[in-house]
Amino acid sequence: MSFHAIPPKQTVPNALPTYAATDLTEGRDQAQIVLGDQVYTLRITRAGKLILTK
């Protein structure tokens, strides 16, 4: 019988900033995001999906 050690899980630091959608919307279902002179609306649907519209 042979035993193999399970290698420890290694976490790779995320190279991209990560935000919780509920943090962006401050607990609501919508938030506005500004990019340059454009305003976008981020919406969390009842099904838990994200929709980004201009």
mmCIF file as Biopython writes it, N, C-alpha, C and O atoms, coordinates in Angstrom:
data_model
#
loop_
_atom_site.group_PDB
_atom_site.id
_atom_site.type_symbol
_atom_site.label_atom_id
_atom_site.label_alt_id
_atom_site.label_comp_id
_atom_site.label_asym_id
_atom_site.label_entity_id
_atom_site.label_seq_id
_atom_site.pdbx_PDB_ins_code
_atom_site.Cartn_x
_atom_site.Cartn_y
_atom_site.Cartn_z
_atom_site.occupancy
_atom_site.B_iso_or_equiv
_atom_site.auth_seq_id
_atom_site.auth_asym_id
_atom_site.pdbx_PDB_model_num
ATOM 1   N N  . MET A ? 1  ? 0.846   -1.171 0.000   1.0 0.0 1  A 1 
ATOM 2   C CA . MET A ? 1  ? 0.000   0.000  0.000   1.0 0.0 1  A 1 
ATOM 3   C C  . MET A ? 1  ? 0.891   1.232  0.000   1.0 0.0 1  A 1 
ATOM 4   O O  . MET A ? 1  ? 1.856   1.301  0.761   1.0 0.0 1  A 1 
ATOM 5   N N  . SER A ? 2  ? 0.576   2.198  -0.843  1.0 0.0 2  A 1 
ATOM 6   C CA . SER A ? 2  ? 1.399   3.403  -0.877  1.0 0.0 2  A 1 
ATOM 7   C C  . SER A ? 2  ? 0.536   4.620  -0.567  1.0 0.0 2  A 1 
ATOM 8   O O  . SER A ? 2  ? -0.623  4.696  -0.975  1.0 0.0 2  A 1 
ATOM 9   N N  . PHE A ? 3  ? 1.100   5.539  0.136   1.0 0.0 3  A 1 
ATOM 10  C CA . PHE A ? 3  ? 0.391   6.769  0.508   1.0 0.0 3  A 1 
ATOM 11  C C  . PHE A ? 3  ? 1.060   7.946  -0.178  1.0 0.0 3  A 1 
ATOM 12  O O  . PHE A ? 3  ? 2.285   8.067  -0.184  1.0 0.0 3  A 1 
ATOM 13  N N  . HIS A ? 4  ? 0.254   8.795  -0.743  1.0 0.0 4  A 1 
ATOM 14  C CA . HIS A ? 4  ? 0.774   9.985  -1.398  1.0 0.0 4  A 1 
ATOM 15  C C  . HIS A ? 4  ? 0.264   11.199 -0.656  1.0 0.0 4  A 1 
ATOM 16  O O  . HIS A ? 4  ? -0.920  11.299 -0.334  1.0 0.0 4  A 1 
ATOM 17  N N  . ALA A ? 5  ? 1.150   12.097 -0.395  1.0 0.0 5  A 1 
ATOM 18  C CA . ALA A ? 5  ? 0.751   13.331 0.286   1.0 0.0 5  A 1 
ATOM 19  C C  . ALA A ? 5  ? 0.000   14.222 -0.696  1.0 0.0 5  A 1 
ATOM 20  O O  . ALA A ? 5  ? 0.393   14.368 -1.854  1.0 0.0 5  A 1 
ATOM 21  N N  . ILE A ? 6  ? -1.064  14.802 -0.222  1.0 0.0 6  A 1 
ATOM 22  C CA . ILE A ? 6  ? -1.825  15.747 -1.052  1.0 0.0 6  A 1 
ATOM 23  C C  . ILE A ? 6  ? -1.118  17.096 -0.962  1.0 0.0 6  A 1 
ATOM 24  O O  . ILE A ? 6  ? -0.909  17.618 0.133   1.0 0.0 6  A 1 
ATOM 25  N N  . PRO A ? 7  ? -0.747  17.663 -2.113  1.0 0.0 7  A 1 
ATOM 26  C CA . PRO A ? 7  ? -0.057  18.953 -2.054  1.0 0.0 7  A 1 
ATOM 27  C C  . PRO A ? 7  ? -0.978  20.025 -1.475  1.0 0.0 7  A 1 
ATOM 28  O O  . PRO A ? 7  ? -2.184  20.004 -1.720  1.0 0.0 7  A 1 
ATOM 29  N N  . PRO A ? 8  ? -0.418  20.957 -0.711  1.0 0.0 8  A 1 
ATOM 30  C CA . PRO A ? 8  ? -1.255  22.017 -0.131  1.0 0.0 8  A 1 
ATOM 31  C C  . PRO A ? 8  ? -1.823  22.903 -1.233  1.0 0.0 8  A 1 
ATOM 32  O O  . PRO A ? 8  ? -1.192  23.118 -2.267  1.0 0.0 8  A 1 
ATOM 33  N N  . LYS A ? 9  ? -3.030  23.412 -0.988  1.0 0.0 9  A 1 
ATOM 34  C CA . LYS A ? 9  ? -3.639  24.315 -1.955  1.0 0.0 9  A 1 
ATOM 35  C C  . LYS A ? 9  ? -2.868  25.623 -1.969  1.0 0.0 9  A 1 
ATOM 36  O O  . LYS A ? 9  ? -2.578  26.208 -0.925  1.0 0.0 9  A 1 
ATOM 37  N N  . GLN A ? 10 ? -2.548  26.061 -3.156  1.0 0.0 10 A 1 
ATOM 38  C CA . GLN A ? 10 ? -1.849  27.327 -3.293  1.0 0.0 10 A 1 
ATOM 39  C C  . GLN A ? 10 ? -2.799  28.322 -3.929  1.0 0.0 10 A 1 
ATOM 40  O O  . GLN A ? 10 ? -3.424  28.033 -4.950  1.0 0.0 10 A 1 
ATOM 41  N N  . THR A ? 11 ? -2.903  29.471 -3.335  1.0 0.0 11 A 1 
ATOM 42  C CA . THR A ? 11 ? -3.757  30.499 -3.912  1.0 0.0 11 A 1 
ATOM 43  C C  . THR A ? 11 ? -2.894  31.469 -4.697  1.0 0.0 11 A 1 
ATOM 44  O O  . THR A ? 11 ? -1.862  31.942 -4.222  1.0 0.0 11 A 1 
ATOM 45  N N  . VAL A ? 12 ? -3.334  31.746 -5.882  1.0 0.0 12 A 1 
ATOM 46  C CA . VAL A ? 12 ? -2.638  32.698 -6.736  1.0 0.0 12 A 1 
ATOM 47  C C  . VAL A ? 12 ? -3.296  34.052 -6.526  1.0 0.0 12 A 1 
ATOM 48  O O  . VAL A ? 12 ? -4.515  34.177 -6.647  1.0 0.0 12 A 1 
ATOM 49  N N  . PRO A ? 13 ? -2.501  35.065 -6.214  1.0 0.0 13 A 1 
ATOM 50  C CA . PRO A ? 13 ? -3.113  36.374 -6.016  1.0 0.0 13 A 1 
ATOM 51  C C  . PRO A ? 13 ? -3.844  36.824 -7.279  1.0 0.0 13 A 1 
ATOM 52  O O  . PRO A ? 13 ? -3.331  36.687 -8.390  1.0 0.0 13 A 1 
ATOM 53  N N  . ASN A ? 14 ? -5.033  37.356 -7.093  1.0 0.0 14 A 1 
ATOM 54  C CA . ASN A ? 14 ? -5.834  37.819 -8.224  1.0 0.0 14 A 1 
ATOM 55  C C  . ASN A ? 14 ? -5.211  39.085 -8.792  1.0 0.0 14 A 1 
ATOM 56  O O  . ASN A ? 14 ? -4.992  40.058 -8.071  1.0 0.0 14 A 1 
ATOM 57  N N  . ALA A ? 15 ? -4.934  39.066 -10.070 1.0 0.0 15 A 1 
ATOM 58  C CA . ALA A ? 15 ? -4.287  40.207 -10.707 1.0 0.0 15 A 1 
ATOM 59  C C  . ALA A ? 15 ? -5.265  41.356 -10.951 1.0 0.0 15 A 1 
ATOM 60  O O  . ALA A ? 15 ? -4.841  42.484 -11.203 1.0 0.0 15 A 1 
ATOM 61  N N  . LEU A ? 16 ? -6.565  41.081 -10.878 1.0 0.0 16 A 1 
ATOM 62  C CA . LEU A ? 16 ? -7.567  42.108 -11.146 1.0 0.0 16 A 1 
ATOM 63  C C  . LEU A ? 16 ? -8.267  42.535 -9.863  1.0 0.0 16 A 1 
ATOM 64  O O  . LEU A ? 16 ? -8.472  41.712 -8.971  1.0 0.0 16 A 1 
ATOM 65  N N  . PRO A ? 17 ? -8.634  43.804 -9.758  1.0 0.0 17 A 1 
ATOM 66  C CA . PRO A ? 17 ? -9.429  44.210 -8.598  1.0 0.0 17 A 1 
ATOM 67  C C  . PRO A ? 17 ? -10.762 43.463 -8.618  1.0 0.0 17 A 1 
ATOM 68  O O  . PRO A ? 17 ? -11.355 43.269 -9.679  1.0 0.0 17 A 1 
ATOM 69  N N  . THR A ? 18 ? -11.221 43.054 -7.459  1.0 0.0 18 A 1 
ATOM 70  C CA . THR A ? 18 ? -12.468 42.294 -7.356  1.0 0.0 18 A 1 
ATOM 71  C C  . THR A ? 18 ? -13.412 43.021 -6.419  1.0 0.0 18 A 1 
ATOM 72  O O  . THR A ? 18 ? -13.027 43.432 -5.324  1.0 0.0 18 A 1 
ATOM 73  N N  . TYR A ? 19 ? -14.662 43.175 -6.861  1.0 0.0 19 A 1 
ATOM 74  C CA . TYR A ? 19 ? -15.671 43.874 -6.083  1.0 0.0 19 A 1 
ATOM 75  C C  . TYR A ? 19 ? -16.931 43.021 -6.015  1.0 0.0 19 A 1 
ATOM 76  O O  . TYR A ? 19 ? -17.300 42.377 -6.997  1.0 0.0 19 A 1 
ATOM 77  N N  . ALA A ? 20 ? -17.580 43.014 -4.880  1.0 0.0 20 A 1 
ATOM 78  C CA . ALA A ? 20 ? -18.882 42.360 -4.766  1.0 0.0 20 A 1 
ATOM 79  C C  . ALA A ? 20 ? -19.917 43.295 -5.379  1.0 0.0 20 A 1 
ATOM 80  O O  . ALA A ? 20 ? -19.921 44.491 -5.086  1.0 0.0 20 A 1 
ATOM 81  N N  . ALA A ? 21 ? -20.785 42.769 -6.217  1.0 0.0 21 A 1 
ATOM 82  C CA . ALA A ? 21 ? -21.808 43.590 -6.866  1.0 0.0 21 A 1 
ATOM 83  C C  . ALA A ? 21 ? -22.684 44.290 -5.826  1.0 0.0 21 A 1 
ATOM 84  O O  . ALA A ? 21 ? -23.103 45.431 -6.024  1.0 0.0 21 A 1 
ATOM 85  N N  . THR A ? 22 ? -22.956 43.604 -4.727  1.0 0.0 22 A 1 
ATOM 86  C CA . THR A ? 22 ? -23.786 44.223 -3.687  1.0 0.0 22 A 1 
ATOM 87  C C  . THR A ? 22 ? -23.064 45.377 -3.000  1.0 0.0 22 A 1 
ATOM 88  O O  . THR A ? 22 ? -23.710 46.282 -2.471  1.0 0.0 22 A 1 
ATOM 89  N N  . ASP A ? 23 ? -21.735 45.355 -3.002  1.0 0.0 23 A 1 
ATOM 90  C CA . ASP A ? 23 ? -20.987 46.509 -2.479  1.0 0.0 23 A 1 
ATOM 91  C C  . ASP A ? 23 ? -21.112 47.693 -3.433  1.0 0.0 23 A 1 
ATOM 92  O O  . ASP A ? 23 ? -21.270 48.835 -3.000  1.0 0.0 23 A 1 
ATOM 93  N N  . LEU A ? 24 ? -21.040 47.414 -4.730  1.0 0.0 24 A 1 
ATOM 94  C CA . LEU A ? 24 ? -21.169 48.489 -5.713  1.0 0.0 24 A 1 
ATOM 95  C C  . LEU A ? 24 ? -22.554 49.118 -5.679  1.0 0.0 24 A 1 
ATOM 96  O O  . LEU A ? 24 ? -22.698 50.324 -5.878  1.0 0.0 24 A 1 
ATOM 97  N N  . THR A ? 25 ? -23.567 48.307 -5.429  1.0 0.0 25 A 1 
ATOM 98  C CA . THR A ? 25 ? -24.939 48.813 -5.415  1.0 0.0 25 A 1 
ATOM 99  C C  . THR A ? 25 ? -25.378 49.244 -4.018  1.0 0.0 25 A 1 
ATOM 100 O O  . THR A ? 25 ? -26.504 49.704 -3.831  1.0 0.0 25 A 1 
ATOM 101 N N  . GLU A ? 26 ? -24.494 49.096 -3.048  1.0 0.0 26 A 1 
ATOM 102 C CA . GLU A ? 26 ? -24.772 49.441 -1.649  1.0 0.0 26 A 1 
ATOM 103 C C  . GLU A ? 26 ? -26.053 48.773 -1.147  1.0 0.0 26 A 1 
ATOM 104 O O  . GLU A ? 26 ? -26.865 49.392 -0.459  1.0 0.0 26 A 1 
ATOM 105 N N  . GLY A ? 27 ? -26.214 47.499 -1.504  1.0 0.0 27 A 1 
ATOM 106 C CA . GLY A ? 27 ? -27.349 46.721 -1.035  1.0 0.0 27 A 1 
ATOM 107 C C  . GLY A ? 27 ? -28.624 46.905 -1.847  1.0 0.0 27 A 1 
ATOM 108 O O  . GLY A ? 27 ? -29.623 46.236 -1.584  1.0 0.0 27 A 1 
ATOM 109 N N  . ARG A ? 28 ? -28.606 47.782 -2.804  1.0 0.0 28 A 1 
ATOM 110 C CA . ARG A ? 28 ? -29.778 47.988 -3.669  1.0 0.0 28 A 1 
ATOM 111 C C  . ARG A ? 28 ? -29.650 47.080 -4.874  1.0 0.0 28 A 1 
ATOM 112 O O  . ARG A ? 28 ? -28.774 46.217 -4.921  1.0 0.0 28 A 1 
ATOM 113 N N  . ASP A ? 29 ? -30.541 47.279 -5.868  1.0 0.0 29 A 1 
ATOM 114 C CA . ASP A ? 29 ? -30.447 46.435 -7.052  1.0 0.0 29 A 1 
ATOM 115 C C  . ASP A ? 29 ? -29.842 47.163 -8.252  1.0 0.0 29 A 1 
ATOM 116 O O  . ASP A ? 29 ? -29.699 46.573 -9.323  1.0 0.0 29 A 1 
ATOM 117 N N  . GLN A ? 30 ? -29.482 48.448 -8.084  1.0 0.0 30 A 1 
ATOM 118 C CA . GLN A ? 30 ? -28.884 49.197 -9.191  1.0 0.0 30 A 1 
ATOM 119 C C  . GLN A ? 30 ? -27.798 50.143 -8.693  1.0 0.0 30 A 1 
ATOM 120 O O  . GLN A ? 30 ? -27.806 50.590 -7.547  1.0 0.0 30 A 1 
ATOM 121 N N  . ALA A ? 31 ? -26.861 50.433 -9.601  1.0 0.0 31 A 1 
ATOM 122 C CA . ALA A ? 31 ? -25.823 51.426 -9.345  1.0 0.0 31 A 1 
ATOM 123 C C  . ALA A ? 31 ? -25.448 52.058 -10.678 1.0 0.0 31 A 1 
ATOM 124 O O  . ALA A ? 31 ? -25.620 51.452 -11.735 1.0 0.0 31 A 1 
ATOM 125 N N  . GLN A ? 32 ? -24.940 53.267 -10.616 1.0 0.0 32 A 1 
ATOM 126 C CA . GLN A ? 32 ? -24.437 53.921 -11.822 1.0 0.0 32 A 1 
ATOM 127 C C  . GLN A ? 32 ? -22.916 53.866 -11.803 1.0 0.0 32 A 1 
ATOM 128 O O  . GLN A ? 32 ? -22.275 54.062 -10.771 1.0 0.0 32 A 1 
ATOM 129 N N  . ILE A ? 33 ? -22.361 53.592 -12.979 1.0 0.0 33 A 1 
ATOM 130 C CA . ILE A ? 33 ? -20.915 53.523 -13.154 1.0 0.0 33 A 1 
ATOM 131 C C  . ILE A ? 33 ? -20.548 54.530 -14.235 1.0 0.0 33 A 1 
ATOM 132 O O  . ILE A ? 33 ? -21.141 54.533 -15.314 1.0 0.0 33 A 1 
ATOM 133 N N  . VAL A ? 34 ? -19.581 55.375 -13.949 1.0 0.0 34 A 1 
ATOM 134 C CA . VAL A ? 34 ? -19.167 56.414 -14.889 1.0 0.0 34 A 1 
ATOM 135 C C  . VAL A ? 34 ? -17.825 56.020 -15.492 1.0 0.0 34 A 1 
ATOM 136 O O  . VAL A ? 34 ? -16.883 55.656 -14.788 1.0 0.0 34 A 1 
ATOM 137 N N  . LEU A ? 35 ? -17.770 56.105 -16.821 1.0 0.0 35 A 1 
ATOM 138 C CA . LEU A ? 35 ? -16.525 55.870 -17.554 1.0 0.0 35 A 1 
ATOM 139 C C  . LEU A ? 35 ? -16.370 57.019 -18.535 1.0 0.0 35 A 1 
ATOM 140 O O  . LEU A ? 35 ? -17.097 57.110 -19.525 1.0 0.0 35 A 1 
ATOM 141 N N  . GLY A ? 36 ? -15.420 57.892 -18.249 1.0 0.0 36 A 1 
ATOM 142 C CA . GLY A ? 36 ? -15.260 59.087 -19.075 1.0 0.0 36 A 1 
ATOM 143 C C  . GLY A ? 36 ? -16.501 59.940 -18.967 1.0 0.0 36 A 1 
ATOM 144 O O  . GLY A ? 36 ? -16.887 60.339 -17.869 1.0 0.0 36 A 1 
ATOM 145 N N  . ASP A ? 37 ? -17.135 60.227 -20.096 1.0 0.0 37 A 1 
ATOM 146 C CA . ASP A ? 37 ? -18.364 61.028 -20.058 1.0 0.0 37 A 1 
ATOM 147 C C  . ASP A ? 37 ? -19.613 60.171 -20.237 1.0 0.0 37 A 1 
ATOM 148 O O  . ASP A ? 37 ? -20.702 60.697 -20.468 1.0 0.0 37 A 1 
ATOM 149 N N  . GLN A ? 38 ? -19.457 58.848 -20.130 1.0 0.0 38 A 1 
ATOM 150 C CA . GLN A ? 38 ? -20.582 57.922 -20.277 1.0 0.0 38 A 1 
ATOM 151 C C  . GLN A ? 38 ? -21.036 57.417 -18.909 1.0 0.0 38 A 1 
ATOM 152 O O  . GLN A ? 38 ? -20.214 57.147 -18.033 1.0 0.0 38 A 1 
ATOM 153 N N  . VAL A ? 39 ? -22.346 57.292 -18.736 1.0 0.0 39 A 1 
ATOM 154 C CA . VAL A ? 39 ? -22.906 56.748 -17.500 1.0 0.0 39 A 1 
ATOM 155 C C  . VAL A ? 39 ? -23.584 55.424 -17.834 1.0 0.0 39 A 1 
ATOM 156 O O  . VAL A ? 39 ? -24.422 55.352 -18.733 1.0 0.0 39 A 1 
ATOM 157 N N  . TYR A ? 40 ? -23.217 54.395 -17.109 1.0 0.0 40 A 1 
ATOM 158 C CA . TYR A ? 40 ? -23.781 53.062 -17.289 1.0 0.0 40 A 1 
ATOM 159 C C  . TYR A ? 40 ? -24.583 52.697 -16.045 1.0 0.0 40 A 1 
ATOM 160 O O  . TYR A ? 40 ? -24.307 53.190 -14.951 1.0 0.0 40 A 1 
ATOM 161 N N  . THR A ? 41 ? -25.574 51.832 -16.222 1.0 0.0 41 A 1 
ATOM 162 C CA . THR A ? 41 ? -26.359 51.344 -15.094 1.0 0.0 41 A 1 
ATOM 163 C C  . THR A ? 41 ? -26.083 49.857 -14.923 1.0 0.0 41 A 1 
ATOM 164 O O  . THR A ? 41 ? -26.232 49.066 -15.855 1.0 0.0 41 A 1 
ATOM 165 N N  . LEU A ? 42 ? -25.678 49.499 -13.716 1.0 0.0 42 A 1 
ATOM 166 C CA . LEU A ? 42 ? -25.473 48.100 -13.356 1.0 0.0 42 A 1 
ATOM 167 C C  . LEU A ? 42 ? -26.698 47.666 -12.570 1.0 0.0 42 A 1 
ATOM 168 O O  . LEU A ? 42 ? -27.070 48.301 -11.583 1.0 0.0 42 A 1 
ATOM 169 N N  . ARG A ? 43 ? -27.327 46.576 -13.014 1.0 0.0 43 A 1 
ATOM 170 C CA . ARG A ? 43 ? -28.543 46.112 -12.350 1.0 0.0 43 A 1 
ATOM 171 C C  . ARG A ? 43 ? -28.395 44.648 -11.980 1.0 0.0 43 A 1 
ATOM 172 O O  . ARG A ? 43 ? -27.910 43.841 -12.774 1.0 0.0 43 A 1 
ATOM 173 N N  . ILE A ? 44 ? -28.820 44.310 -10.757 1.0 0.0 44 A 1 
ATOM 174 C CA . ILE A ? 44 ? -28.865 42.922 -10.313 1.0 0.0 44 A 1 
ATOM 175 C C  . ILE A ? 44 ? -30.310 42.464 -10.473 1.0 0.0 44 A 1 
ATOM 176 O O  . ILE A ? 44 ? -31.219 43.049 -9.885  1.0 0.0 44 A 1 
ATOM 177 N N  . THR A ? 45 ? -30.520 41.423 -11.264 1.0 0.0 45 A 1 
ATOM 178 C CA . THR A ? 45 ? -31.878 40.931 -11.508 1.0 0.0 45 A 1 
ATOM 179 C C  . THR A ? 45 ? -32.356 40.077 -10.334 1.0 0.0 45 A 1 
ATOM 180 O O  . THR A ? 45 ? -31.576 39.717 -9.453  1.0 0.0 45 A 1 
ATOM 181 N N  . ARG A ? 46 ? -33.647 39.761 -10.341 1.0 0.0 46 A 1 
ATOM 182 C CA . ARG A ? 46 ? -34.197 38.882 -9.300  1.0 0.0 46 A 1 
ATOM 183 C C  . ARG A ? 46 ? -33.568 37.499 -9.350  1.0 0.0 46 A 1 
ATOM 184 O O  . ARG A ? 46 ? -33.507 36.799 -8.339  1.0 0.0 46 A 1 
ATOM 185 N N  . ALA A ? 47 ? -33.101 37.108 -10.530 1.0 0.0 47 A 1 
ATOM 186 C CA . ALA A ? 47 ? -32.449 35.792 -10.696 1.0 0.0 47 A 1 
ATOM 187 C C  . ALA A ? 47 ? -30.977 35.825 -10.288 1.0 0.0 47 A 1 
ATOM 188 O O  . ALA A ? 47 ? -30.287 34.809 -10.372 1.0 0.0 47 A 1 
ATOM 189 N N  . GLY A ? 48 ? -30.492 36.991 -9.847  1.0 0.0 48 A 1 
ATOM 190 C CA . GLY A ? 48 ? -29.098 37.090 -9.418  1.0 0.0 48 A 1 
ATOM 191 C C  . GLY A ? 48 ? -28.112 37.282 -10.547 1.0 0.0 48 A 1 
ATOM 192 O O  . GLY A ? 48 ? -26.921 37.025 -10.377 1.0 0.0 48 A 1 
ATOM 193 N N  . LYS A ? 49 ? -28.582 37.726 -11.688 1.0 0.0 49 A 1 
ATOM 194 C CA . LYS A ? 49 ? -27.705 38.010 -12.841 1.0 0.0 49 A 1 
ATOM 195 C C  . LYS A ? 49 ? -27.388 39.494 -12.875 1.0 0.0 49 A 1 
ATOM 196 O O  . LYS A ? 49 ? -28.093 40.306 -12.274 1.0 0.0 49 A 1 
ATOM 197 N N  . LEU A ? 50 ? -26.324 39.840 -13.580 1.0 0.0 50 A 1 
ATOM 198 C CA . LEU A ? 50 ? -25.939 41.247 -13.739 1.0 0.0 50 A 1 
ATOM 199 C C  . LEU A ? 50 ? -26.233 41.715 -15.148 1.0 0.0 50 A 1 
ATOM 200 O O  . LEU A ? 50 ? -25.996 40.999 -16.121 1.0 0.0 50 A 1 
ATOM 201 N N  . ILE A ? 51 ? -26.754 42.932 -15.241 1.0 0.0 51 A 1 
ATOM 202 C CA . ILE A ? 51 ? -26.983 43.565 -16.533 1.0 0.0 51 A 1 
ATOM 203 C C  . ILE A ? 51 ? -26.348 44.950 -16.487 1.0 0.0 51 A 1 
ATOM 204 O O  . ILE A ? 51 ? -26.606 45.735 -15.575 1.0 0.0 51 A 1 
ATOM 205 N N  . LEU A ? 52 ? -25.515 45.236 -17.482 1.0 0.0 52 A 1 
ATOM 206 C CA . LEU A ? 52 ? -24.873 46.545 -17.587 1.0 0.0 52 A 1 
ATOM 207 C C  . LEU A ? 52 ? -25.382 47.209 -18.851 1.0 0.0 52 A 1 
ATOM 208 O O  . LEU A ? 52 ? -25.203 46.688 -19.952 1.0 0.0 52 A 1 
ATOM 209 N N  . THR A ? 53 ? -26.024 48.373 -18.686 1.0 0.0 53 A 1 
ATOM 210 C CA . THR A ? 53 ? -26.577 49.089 -19.841 1.0 0.0 53 A 1 
ATOM 211 C C  . THR A ? 53 ? -26.058 50.511 -19.860 1.0 0.0 53 A 1 
ATOM 212 O O  . THR A ? 53 ? -25.636 51.065 -18.844 1.0 0.0 53 A 1 
ATOM 213 N N  . LYS A ? 54 ? -26.105 51.084 -21.061 1.0 0.0 54 A 1 
ATOM 214 C CA . LYS A ? 54 ? -25.639 52.448 -21.275 1.0 0.0 54 A 1 
ATOM 215 C C  . LYS A ? 54 ? -26.808 53.395 -21.158 1.0 0.0 54 A 1 
ATOM 216 O O  . LYS A ? 54 ? -26.639 54.605 -21.304 1.0 0.0 54 A 1 
#
